[in-house]
């Protein structure tokens, strides 16, 4: 009996230690904990991690499902798990590829400035190996939308693009820094990204946003800001993308707002837009139900 009691106490102690460690990690590194949860969700939805060798280093992708191929590209500072609440409704109808962009998530390079040509070439080479022949639809959020346009111009395999709050032309953003140094600056930039409908964010999460902004992929992209110019298009260049273009836009976004989206609509031949009310810059995470419903309609049209 004494032995059983000791074992029980030991188990209780281990559970308490585990809970305490989990609480500490959540408090100190909430963004990493959330990313881990999202990436686990991708795997539970049937997507398996695959490492692809490219000239810029190994690129991590999550691949699964069956049917026409859909590629997901996240935004700056994010990772493939951003699509975790969208994937479950699509995996039974489409082959899905969710990439960690070079320098993000599980993809190399891990350190140093992150020039745009590294991001683009690593993405392009990974997709050339993951889907070498079949036509693909590319769904890109923010920086991912910019890359989707670049891929559509350079790669014949791209049959359709869905731009989610981003694109290849220069914006007119004049708001707070995207690399905040204080909790107050972090809150201001989160309001820009989420819009008025965004929920209040606890201080410990804002503190982690500051840490990520100073040392994460966004900081590394900003260190190579001069490399972006060669990849920014003039408005008239949008006509070089001849495949169908759809905009799926969180209309409360203040980084790439509705005025920016309208410029894309005016310049892309035959572009169409769906506006997501109450959603900001990352609608797949902020309002996944409305986003998933619209995306499924776009993907199913003509498939």
Steps between C-alpha positions, in 0.01 A plus 500: 500500500782737589664427166179577312463828690856599412436426133178702510675795665779479244247507215322799654834675541592435137163628380539816708853552367374453145216745553738748655747468214219537249370811673851647505551433128160646417576813702856548373463381140130512406566546128720190485246299699222606265714419195570153640127447558417610145768280346375201699153575364635484145639154571178383664319611182715258299780730380848359548818708533736474203844661471598615151859585407540834318791732418417713808476204739238251606139615469233339718158421355191326635347281229185287491155446359402397149361676196599821319805661661466811717810674634480722809756778560492691829602857577817656643582379849241222486522125424303225328281441805310820425283286268423237765134598537447500123665170411252255663217601266715463188718190546236258373462690171843646423868417524630764740851642535556747784851645485720654765652781294882512500622644829169422673374209710706191427661635183855620449688732503475531878710813554612819331320748273220354289506649148193473282685299235578234764133483599378484141758258363467264796121500462514453125751214514306320774181512296680385185582181688173457689276556197720476188230458237143531618316836492477662843299767674712725722333660803721767654455727801689833517861420395363168376263686267796693359682171441189350340505775237873451435443127458202556269719712272794256496344154534264354239377243753316776693141490374328729750597735784307609807640815658425543869578855616816544299647550154807604300444877465623754754255590774435830674531386861611780734409343834705376795814292453460131420802430723374641833738564787247552778173347616321819396643487147406133477140580591486776237622271222262221608210745471616576146509130413177390670280807457224620733349151531822351636501372856707660773843339535654424842821678588712184516410426136588856399836454670560194284399699190777745594754218533398355164507842333857561614653159433263302275447476123349849470813655647712292261287605201536865601878457517488425127241763410704624202450159336125549473508765230573261212188301590256789539283548192359810345125491462515441123709184555203322654378432147785251464306260723257337259356227726178557697556719807269506800524732800380366835535808718457576867349844461605630844869464412687830540831372362365415155161663508210497258654784298805281433275209405309722258826588322557131443146453373536792259826369355466121493308377194167349607583495874220437748474578870318371805503728805510346846322724747642517852833351388845655495833426336510125580138392447581127487589526867268779616178379335569150366138392446412785263839478333477122446151523352605761243826322420324168438266675256796650312692174488197300390413734214622335182691225685 
